[in-house]
Amino acid sequence: MRAPSAKRALDLTGSLLLLLLLAPVLGACAAAVALTSPGGTFFRQARAGRGGEPFEMLKFRTMRASAAAERASLAARNDSDGHLFKMRADPRITPVGRFLRRFSLDELPQLVNVVRGEMSLVGPRPLPVEDSGYTGLALGRLKVLPGITGLWQVSGRSDLPWDEMVLLDLEYVDTHCLAVDLGILARTVPAVLTARGAH
């Protein structure tokens, strides 16, 4: 199923414009990651897209290169519930990575995913394929393209429990339109600047 033309036009125009305007920021972030810790500049991970179809999501790497191998040993310290793994003081995060996460700069490479049509500027956040065993109401999150930002990102981010996040995403799926997307994009700026729920 193709995205509605108005939404796709917003996604393509917005992502290309942001990539152009933020090119110096993207370059600075890439250099900071590469120069301060060993490992690749980008973190690539299979995420569940629309209909559950997997795609490779891009982020700036914010953790040590050995982070994936260390996750099992930290499972008991998970601060979240449901399908999310979040730690408020994750020891795997690098100093530069902590700064990037605080202001969501690590998410900027996903503008490339938007250009490719794998993501939207606004939509439910895509979960890693291995964590996306959706059941019940959560299956409704997969009806639309995942987004860089969304209703739960501007309503508390990681401070919200899984069930509440699912309900917010379902609300978006049921009511989304161009005006809703523009409203969420406008609310994203202060949410990022205040870093509420970012960890």
C-alpha contacts under 8 A as a table, 3 or more apart, distances in Angstrom:
res1	aa1	res2	aa2	distance
3	A	7	K	6.69
3	A	8	R	5.88
3	A	145	L	7.85
4	P	7	K	5.50
4	P	8	R	6.14
5	S	8	R	5.07
5	S	9	A	5.96
6	A	9	A	5.08
6	A	10	L	6.28
6	A	178	L	7.09
7	K	10	L	5.12
7	K	11	D	6.13
7	K	177	C	7.71
7	K	178	L	6.26
8	R	11	D	4.94
8	R	12	L	5.99
8	R	120	S	7.74
9	A	12	L	5.25
9	A	13	T	5.91
10	L	13	T	5.31
10	L	14	G	5.62
11	D	14	G	5.26
11	D	15	S	5.82
11	D	114	V	6.49
11	D	115	V	7.33
11	D	120	S	5.87
11	D	121	L	5.66
12	L	15	S	5.37
12	L	16	L	6.06
12	L	114	V	6.91
12	L	115	V	5.61
13	T	16	L	5.43
13	T	17	L	6.08
14	G	17	L	5.21
14	G	18	L	6.05
14	G	121	L	7.90
15	S	18	L	5.10
15	S	19	L	6.04
15	S	111	L	5.32
15	S	112	V	7.51
15	S	114	V	6.56
15	S	115	V	6.45
15	S	121	L	7.44
16	L	19	L	5.11
16	L	20	L	6.27
16	L	111	L	7.65
16	L	115	V	7.10
17	L	20	L	5.15
17	L	21	L	6.13
18	L	21	L	5.05
18	L	22	L	5.65
18	L	111	L	7.81
19	L	22	L	5.30
19	L	23	A	5.70
19	L	111	L	6.92
20	L	23	A	5.37
21	L	24	P	7.68
22	L	25	V	5.14
22	L	26	L	6.10
23	A	26	L	5.04
23	A	27	G	6.10
24	P	27	G	5.06
24	P	28	A	6.15
25	V	28	A	5.07
25	V	29	C	6.11
26	L	29	C	5.18
26	L	30	A	6.13
26	L	108	L	7.31
26	L	109	P	7.84
27	G	30	A	5.14
27	G	31	A	6.16
28	A	31	A	5.15
28	A	32	A	6.10
29	C	32	A	5.11
29	C	33	V	6.25
29	C	60	F	7.65
29	C	100	L	7.79
29	C	105	L	7.69
30	A	33	V	5.31
30	A	34	A	6.17
30	A	41	T	6.01
30	A	42	F	7.97
30	A	60	F	7.04
31	A	34	A	5.13
31	A	35	L	5.95
32	A	35	L	5.34
32	A	36	T	6.07
32	A	96	V	6.93
33	V	36	T	5.60
33	V	37	S	6.40
33	V	41	T	5.79
33	V	60	F	7.48
33	V	61	R	6.87
33	V	62	T	7.51
33	V	96	V	6.65
33	V	97	G	7.46
34	A	37	S	6.23
34	A	38	P	6.96
34	A	39	G	7.32
34	A	40	G	6.92
34	A	41	T	5.39
35	L	38	P	7.78
36	T	96	V	7.41
37	S	64	R	7.17
37	S	94	T	7.58
38	P	64	R	7.57
38	P	65	A	6.88
39	G	64	R	7.47
39	G	65	A	5.32
40	G	43	F	7.23
40	G	61	R	7.16
40	G	65	A	7.61
41	T	60	F	6.08
41	T	61	R	5.72
42	F	58	L	6.65
42	F	59	K	5.66
42	F	60	F	4.51
42	F	61	R	4.95
43	F	58	L	5.91
43	F	59	K	5.11
43	F	60	F	5.65
43	F	61	R	4.73
44	R	56	E	6.08
44	R	57	M	5.64
44	R	58	L	4.96
44	R	59	K	6.59
45	Q	56	E	5.35
45	Q	57	M	5.43
45	Q	58	L	6.95
45	Q	128	P	6.92
46	A	54	P	5.95
46	A	55	F	5.39
46	A	56	E	4.59
46	A	57	M	6.20
46	A	128	P	5.89
46	A	129	V	5.79
47	R	54	P	5.37
47	R	55	F	5.53
47	R	56	E	6.22
47	R	57	M	6.23
47	R	126	P	5.76
47	R	127	L	5.40
47	R	128	P	4.28
47	R	129	V	4.87
48	A	51	G	7.92
48	A	52	G	4.89
48	A	53	E	5.63
48	A	54	P	4.61
48	A	55	F	6.60
48	A	126	P	5.64
48	A	127	L	5.81
48	A	128	P	6.23
48	A	129	V	5.25
48	A	132	S	6.78
49	G	52	G	5.09
49	G	53	E	4.96
49	G	54	P	5.51
49	G	55	F	6.43
49	G	118	E	6.97
49	G	119	M	7.46
49	G	126	P	6.29
49	G	142	L	6.75
49	G	145	L	6.19
49	G	146	P	5.97
50	R	53	E	5.91
50	R	142	L	4.89
50	R	143	K	5.81
50	R	144	V	5.35
50	R	145	L	4.83
50	R	146	P	6.62
51	G	142	L	5.05
51	G	143	K	5.94
51	G	144	V	7.62
52	G	142	L	6.08
54	P	129	V	6.82
55	F	118	E	6.92
57	M	110	Q	6.63
57	M	113	N	6.67
58	L	107	E	7.59
58	L	109	P	5.58
58	L	110	Q	5.39
58	L	112	V	7.86
58	L	113	N	7.21
59	K	106	D	5.39
59	K	107	E	5.25
59	K	108	L	6.90
59	K	109	P	5.37
59	K	110	Q	6.42
60	F	105	L	7.90
60	F	106	D	4.67
60	F	107	E	6.87
60	F	108	L	7.76
60	F	109	P	6.83
61	R	64	R	7.99
61	R	97	G	6.95
61	R	106	D	7.15
62	T	93	I	5.69
62	T	94	T	5.96
62	T	96	V	6.97
62	T	97	G	3.72
62	T	98	R	6.82
62	T	100	L	7.22
62	T	101	R	7.42
62	T	106	D	7.17
63	M	66	S	7.96
63	M	67	A	6.08
63	M	92	R	5.22
63	M	93	I	4.14
63	M	94	T	5.33
63	M	97	G	6.29
64	R	67	A	5.32
64	R	92	R	5.61
64	R	93	I	6.37
64	R	94	T	6.39
65	A	68	A	7.75
66	S	69	A	5.60
66	S	70	E	6.49
67	A	70	E	5.12
67	A	71	R	6.36
67	A	92	R	5.83
68	A	71	R	5.43
69	A	72	A	7.00
70	E	73	S	5.67
70	E	74	L	6.87
70	E	92	R	7.99
71	R	74	L	5.23
71	R	75	A	6.35
72	A	75	A	5.31
73	S	76	A	7.58
74	L	77	R	5.46
74	L	78	N	7.09
75	A	78	N	5.58
75	A	85	F	7.92
77	R	87	M	6.93
78	N	81	D	7.63
78	N	85	F	5.76
78	N	86	K	5.66
78	N	87	M	5.60
79	D	85	F	7.21
79	D	86	K	5.51
79	D	87	M	5.25
79	D	88	R	7.02
80	S	84	L	6.02
80	S	85	F	5.90
80	S	86	K	5.47
80	S	87	M	7.45
80	S	158	S	7.86
80	S	161	P	6.91
80	S	162	W	7.63
81	D	84	L	6.00
81	D	85	F	7.34
81	D	161	P	6.55
81	D	162	W	5.95
82	G	161	P	7.92
82	G	162	W	5.33
82	G	163	D	7.59
83	H	127	L	7.97
83	H	131	D	5.63
83	H	132	S	6.80
83	H	162	W	7.37
84	L	127	L	7.97
84	L	131	D	7.43
84	L	162	W	7.53
86	K	90	D	7.83
86	K	158	S	7.64
86	K	199	H	7.55
87	M	90	D	5.01
87	M	199	H	7.13
88	R	199	H	5.50
89	A	199	H	7.59
90	D	93	I	5.92
91	P	94	T	7.92
93	I	97	G	5.78
93	I	98	R	6.14
94	T	97	G	4.79
94	T	98	R	6.11
95	P	98	R	5.18
95	P	99	F	6.65
96	V	99	F	5.24
96	V	100	L	6.28
97	G	100	L	5.00
97	G	101	R	6.06
97	G	106	D	7.66
98	R	101	R	5.17
98	R	102	R	6.11
98	R	199	H	7.67
99	F	102	R	5.13
99	F	103	F	6.71
100	L	103	F	5.66
100	L	104	S	5.80
100	L	105	L	4.77
100	L	106	D	5.25
101	R	104	S	4.69
101	R	105	L	6.19
101	R	106	D	5.85
101	R	198	A	6.65
101	R	199	H	6.52
102	R	105	L	7.76
102	R	192	V	7.79
102	R	195	A	5.63
102	R	198	A	5.47
102	R	199	H	6.53
103	F	192	V	5.46
103	F	193	L	6.37
103	F	195	A	6.00
103	F	198	A	7.69
104	S	107	E	5.63
104	S	108	L	7.52
104	S	192	V	6.51
104	S	198	A	7.78
105	L	108	L	5.55
106	D	109	P	7.19
107	E	110	Q	5.74
107	E	148	I	7.16
108	L	111	L	5.86
109	P	112	V	5.76
109	P	113	N	7.49
110	Q	113	N	4.83
110	Q	114	V	6.41
110	Q	119	M	7.78
110	Q	148	I	6.79
111	L	114	V	4.96
111	L	115	V	6.34
111	L	121	L	7.69
111	L	148	I	7.88
112	V	115	V	5.04
112	V	116	R	6.28
113	N	116	R	5.07
113	N	117	G	6.37
113	N	118	E	5.33
113	N	119	M	5.52
114	V	117	G	5.09
114	V	118	E	5.80
114	V	119	M	4.55
114	V	120	S	5.23
114	V	121	L	6.63
115	V	118	E	7.68
115	V	119	M	7.93
116	R	119	M	7.61
117	G	120	S	7.13
118	E	145	L	7.01
118	E	146	P	7.78
119	M	145	L	5.42
119	M	146	P	5.16
119	M	147	G	5.41
119	M	148	I	7.33
120	S	123	G	6.30
120	S	145	L	5.89
120	S	146	P	6.01
120	S	147	G	4.58
120	S	148	I	6.65
121	L	147	G	5.10
121	L	148	I	5.19
121	L	149	T	6.30
122	V	146	P	7.20
122	V	147	G	4.35
122	V	148	I	5.87
122	V	149	T	5.00
122	V	150	G	5.12
122	V	181	D	6.03
122	V	184	I	7.38
122	V	185	L	7.32
123	G	144	V	7.07
123	G	145	L	6.22
123	G	146	P	4.72
123	G	147	G	3.82
123	G	148	I	6.94
123	G	149	T	6.29
123	G	150	G	4.93
123	G	151	L	7.57
123	G	169	D	7.56
123	G	172	Y	7.40
123	G	173	V	7.91
124	P	141	R	6.34
124	P	144	V	7.87
124	P	145	L	7.48
124	P	146	P	4.81
124	P	147	G	5.42
124	P	149	T	7.39
124	P	150	G	5.68
124	P	151	L	7.63
124	P	169	D	5.58
124	P	172	Y	7.98
125	R	146	P	5.34
125	R	147	G	5.42
125	R	148	I	6.57
125	R	149	T	6.98
125	R	150	G	7.00
126	P	146	P	5.34
126	P	147	G	7.17
127	L	131	D	6.39
127	L	132	S	5.79
128	P	131	D	5.29
128	P	132	S	6.17
129	V	132	S	5.17
129	V	133	G	7.89
130	E	133	G	7.35
134	Y	138	A	5.66
134	Y	139	L	5.41
135	T	138	A	5.80
135	T	139	L	5.79
136	G	139	L	6.01
137	L	140	G	5.82
137	L	166	V	7.60
138	A	141	R	5.67
138	A	142	L	7.97
138	A	166	V	5.95
138	A	170	L	7.88
139	L	142	L	5.81
139	L	143	K	7.80
140	G	143	K	5.65
140	G	170	L	6.28
140	G	173	V	7.53
141	R	144	V	6.83
141	R	166	V	7.34
141	R	169	D	6.19
141	R	170	L	6.11
141	R	173	V	6.99
142	L	145	L	7.18
142	L	146	P	7.63
143	K	173	V	7.19
144	V	173	V	6.77
147	G	150	G	6.35
149	T	153	Q	5.94
149	T	154	V	7.77
149	T	184	I	7.73
149	T	185	L	7.41
149	T	188	T	7.07
150	G	153	Q	5.24
150	G	154	V	6.67
150	G	169	D	7.55
150	G	172	Y	7.98
150	G	184	I	6.55
151	L	154	V	5.51
151	L	155	S	6.31
151	L	168	L	6.10
151	L	169	D	6.47
151	L	172	Y	6.66
151	L	184	I	6.51
152	W	155	S	4.76
152	W	156	G	6.26
152	W	157	R	5.71
152	W	160	L	7.91
152	W	165	M	5.74
152	W	168	L	5.85
152	W	169	D	6.82
153	Q	156	G	5.96
153	Q	157	R	4.32
153	Q	158	S	7.87
153	Q	188	T	7.44
153	Q	191	A	7.69
154	V	157	R	6.58
154	V	184	I	7.11
154	V	187	R	6.19
154	V	188	T	5.73
154	V	191	A	5.75
156	G	159	D	5.46
156	G	160	L	5.84
156	G	196	R	6.40
156	G	197	G	5.58
157	R	160	L	6.11
157	R	196	R	7.15
157	R	197	G	4.95
157	R	198	A	6.72
158	S	161	P	7.65
158	S	197	G	4.90
158	S	198	A	6.38
158	S	199	H	7.23
159	D	197	G	5.03
160	L	164	E	6.36
160	L	165	M	6.35
161	P	164	E	5.51
161	P	165	M	6.35
162	W	165	M	5.08
162	W	166	V	6.21
163	D	166	V	5.14
163	D	167	L	6.35
164	E	167	L	5.13
164	E	168	L	6.27
165	M	168	L	5.16
165	M	169	D	6.20
166	V	169	D	5.09
166	V	170	L	6.14
167	L	170	L	5.05
167	L	171	E	6.14
168	L	171	E	5.01
168	L	172	Y	6.35
169	D	172	Y	5.03
169	D	173	V	6.24
170	L	173	V	4.91
170	L	174	D	6.19
171	E	174	D	5.25
171	E	175	T	6.15
172	Y	175	T	5.22
172	Y	176	H	5.22
173	V	176	H	5.76
175	T	180	V	7.69
176	H	179	A	7.92
176	H	180	V	5.62
176	H	181	D	6.80
177	C	180	V	5.25
177	C	181	D	6.26
178	L	181	D	5.10
178	L	182	L	6.19
179	A	182	L	5.14
179	A	183	G	6.16
180	V	183	G	5.07
180	V	184	I	6.24
181	D	184	I	5.18
181	D	185	L	6.15
182	L	185	L	5.08
182	L	186	A	6.19
183	G	186	A	5.13
183	G	187	R	6.30
184	I	187	R	5.01
184	I	188	T	6.07
185	L	188	T	5.04
185	L	189	V	7.07
186	A	189	V	6.00
186	A	190	P	7.96
187	R	190	P	5.98
187	R	191	A	6.41
188	T	191	A	4.99
188	T	192	V	6.04
189	V	192	V	5.31
189	V	193	L	6.25
190	P	193	L	4.97
190	P	194	T	6.02
191	A	194	T	5.44
191	A	195	A	6.07
191	A	196	R	6.29
192	V	195	A	4.95
192	V	196	R	7.25
195	A	198	A	5.33
